[in-house]
Amino acid sequence: QVQVVESGGGLVQAGGSLRLSCAASVSISSFDAMGWYRQAPGKQRELVARISRAAITTYADSVKGRFTVSRDNAKNTVYLQMNSLKSEDTAVYYCNARGISEYWGQGTQVTVSS
């Protein structure tokens, strides 16, 4: 049973930083890509950032220049460094592992107070 588990969410003031972690129970190199998604109340889940097996990154326009996705294959962990946080970044953040199958974490809440 593949599991991906997020951690690192919390409450932060606008302009602050948080780092989210996503730990997988199997080698993350077995997946084509690892992604971070978020869902705010009343809104659809959206892609925030993605990193491929070859470490090619993709970002939503709303987070470019503020968020950085990275991976540590030795630790089977993907990170999302979030800087200059805004109130509109408030959401539940989900980790996604995509390969032959797709796996989701349970989510971690990020709340940015203005």
VMD Tcl script that draws the C-alpha trace (Angstrom):
set ca {
  {0.00 0.00 0.00}
  {1.61 3.22 -1.18}
  {1.26 6.14 1.18}
  {2.17 9.79 0.87}
  {2.06 11.88 4.03}
  {2.19 15.66 4.20}
  {3.49 17.68 7.12}
  {4.55 21.22 7.90}
  {1.31 23.15 7.63}
  {0.22 25.70 10.17}
  {-0.70 29.29 10.87}
  {1.59 32.04 9.63}
  {1.32 35.79 9.17}
  {1.23 37.31 5.73}
  {4.76 37.73 4.40}
  {6.00 34.72 6.34}
  {7.28 31.35 5.23}
  {6.47 27.69 5.65}
  {8.01 24.52 4.33}
  {5.79 21.56 3.57}
  {7.11 18.03 3.34}
  {5.67 15.00 1.58}
  {7.10 11.64 2.57}
  {6.36 8.60 0.43}
  {6.41 4.99 1.58}
  {8.15 3.94 -1.65}
  {10.85 5.40 -3.84}
  {9.65 8.69 -5.31}
  {11.77 7.92 -8.36}
  {9.17 5.29 -9.25}
  {6.72 8.10 -10.03}
  {6.68 10.23 -13.17}
  {6.06 13.32 -11.08}
  {5.33 14.53 -7.58}
  {3.00 17.45 -7.17}
  {1.54 19.84 -4.65}
  {-2.10 20.85 -4.99}
  {-4.29 23.03 -2.83}
  {-7.97 23.50 -2.21}
  {-9.47 26.55 -0.59}
  {-13.01 26.52 0.83}
  {-15.58 26.67 -1.96}
  {-12.96 26.32 -4.67}
  {-11.68 23.52 -6.86}
  {-8.43 21.77 -6.15}
  {-5.63 23.36 -8.15}
  {-2.07 22.54 -9.04}
  {0.48 24.59 -7.12}
  {3.77 23.02 -8.20}
  {5.07 19.82 -9.71}
  {8.48 18.24 -10.04}
  {9.20 15.45 -12.49}
  {11.48 12.47 -12.12}
  {14.04 14.50 -14.06}
  {13.56 17.41 -11.62}
  {11.77 19.59 -14.14}
  {9.51 21.96 -12.23}
  {6.17 23.55 -13.03}
  {4.42 26.28 -11.04}
  {1.06 27.94 -11.00}
  {1.33 31.56 -12.07}
  {0.03 32.68 -8.69}
  {3.03 31.20 -6.84}
  {5.89 31.74 -9.30}
  {8.81 33.47 -7.64}
  {7.46 32.74 -4.14}
  {7.24 28.94 -3.92}
  {9.93 26.36 -4.67}
  {9.38 22.63 -5.09}
  {12.29 20.25 -4.56}
  {12.93 16.57 -4.01}
  {15.29 14.42 -1.99}
  {15.31 11.00 -3.60}
  {17.39 9.49 -0.80}
  {14.70 10.45 1.72}
  {11.75 9.76 -0.60}
  {10.54 13.23 0.25}
  {9.33 16.21 -1.72}
  {9.29 19.72 -0.29}
  {7.40 22.90 -0.97}
  {9.13 26.02 0.32}
  {6.59 28.82 0.53}
  {7.82 32.38 0.97}
  {6.06 35.74 0.97}
  {2.83 34.04 1.88}
  {-0.43 35.83 1.18}
  {-3.89 35.38 2.65}
  {-5.02 33.91 -0.66}
  {-2.57 31.04 -0.15}
  {-4.78 29.78 2.68}
  {-5.92 26.28 1.75}
  {-5.48 22.59 2.42}
  {-2.34 21.48 0.61}
  {-2.19 17.99 -0.83}
  {0.72 15.92 -2.06}
  {0.21 13.89 -5.23}
  {2.32 11.05 -6.61}
  {1.63 10.25 -10.23}
  {2.83 7.21 -12.10}
  {1.03 4.15 -13.40}
  {-1.28 4.83 -10.47}
  {-1.96 8.03 -8.61}
  {-1.80 8.60 -4.88}
  {-2.91 11.47 -2.66}
  {-2.02 12.45 0.86}
  {-4.54 13.44 3.49}
  {-3.68 17.12 3.23}
  {-2.20 19.70 5.56}
  {-3.83 23.01 6.43}
  {-2.02 26.25 5.68}
  {-3.58 29.39 7.09}
  {-2.14 32.81 6.33}
  {-3.40 35.64 8.50}
  {-3.42 39.16 7.16}
}
mol new
graphics top color blue
foreach p $ca { graphics top sphere $p radius 0.5 }
foreach p [lrange $ca 0 end-1] q [lrange $ca 1 end] { graphics top cylinder $p $q radius 0.2 }
display resetview
